[in-house]
Each structure stands twice: as structure tokens, then as C-alpha cells.
């Protein structure tokens, strides 16, 4: 049961953050990502990193939101870069994760710049790592499923 749930989640690109920042130009990393399609323009194929995640909102233990990696898609960008299940993503491109919700995270990752590496600051147990991942255009076989799942959280084009 759990593995089938993770497999279904694999079709959703990692949760997005910074949609508002990308549109408003407030976050340098998000601003670069927004140039893939430009504000207000729909993407033909969103970016894809290939890992399963769960958004962990800020708490007393961690004042900022983080992403808990539930698994990685075999041979996807995250897998090739060395991201593992149970990793905790704390920053991307030296910026705290600016999203607070699943819809924001979905759109952020869909707009990632596919022309350069993104540095994911990861905690693996007691170890802190920098993992460099280059997003790719979402594979066509995952696109329709992703659109269907995204529509449960977000209305309108990306």
C-alpha cells in the first residue's frame, strides 16, 4: 500500500515554493525560474526533479519549512545527483524554502530553470550536504498524471 502511494506521488514534481516571489521578482532564484515561461504564461512541459516529498511546516524545532524526501524516482535527476529517501531539504540555491503550501511548492518546482544546477542543502541524519541537481523537462509519460494531480490543489494554468 505504501509503495503504491509513493509511486503515485512520484508523478508530482517536488512541492513548489516561490510562485508569488517568481511573479513579483522578490526571490532571485525564483526570478530565474520564472523566465522559463514568463509571468502569466503557461508552460508546455514543467520542470521535473524526480523525488517524492512531504512539506514540513515550521515548528518550534525548525523555525522554517523543510521538505522531507519520501523517495526518489529511479534514474531521475534527484537519484542521479544522490538525493535519498529520509533526506531533509532545508534550502535551495542558498535560500530558505519560501513556500508555505503544496500549491506554491508544485508551481515553484515546475518553474525550475532546467539550464543550470540547483544546490539543495540537505540534512541526512547528523550530516549536512550540498547536492547539485539539474531539473529536466517533465517526461511526457508523467505529464498528464501531474496535471491531473496538480488540478486538485491549484486552479488555472501554471
PyMOL commands that set and color helices and strands:
alter all, ss='L'
color gray80, all
select helices_A, chain A and resi 2-9+19-24+28-34+77-81+102-110+140-150
alter helices_A, ss='H'
color red, helices_A
select strands_A, chain A and resi 47-48+51-56+66-72+88-92+95-96+118-124+127-133+136-137
alter strands_A, ss='S'
color yellow, strands_A
deselect
rebuild
show_as cartoon
